[in-house]
């Protein structure tokens, strides 16, 4: 099943998601909430890397890795498309291996169901 990743763009949506439920791990904080005006055919998700994580090159690398991981996870497992997700990276993700982050993120999405 090929799911399209759509980015959340409105400030109001970010604020609503931050008031929702939260799952944390060593590398990330995942906020999720049902938004009434979002389509349930696409995965509504945004990735945040704060300035304290490094310069623009490092932050973009983190976001590229997270997008790639989410594409892979959406193909191999079922993700609840009713929720909108906001993923915020922590400082520990900079030196983490791709496989480690992928395993932890997949485990967290199994919890969210």
Number of C-alpha atoms within 10 A of each C-alpha: 8 10 14 12 16 13 15 18 11 8 8 9 16 16 10 15 20 15 11 13 13 16 14 14 13 14 18 21 17 22 22 23 18 17 16 10 7 16 14 15 11 16 24 22 20 19 19 17 20 14 10 9 16 13 10 12 8 14 18 15 13 19 18 13 13 21 16 12 18 19 15 14 17 19 12 11 12 12 18 16 17 18 21 28 27 23 20 17 22 18 15 11 16 15 7 12 9 14 10 11 19 18 12 14 23 18 12 16 17 12 9 14 8
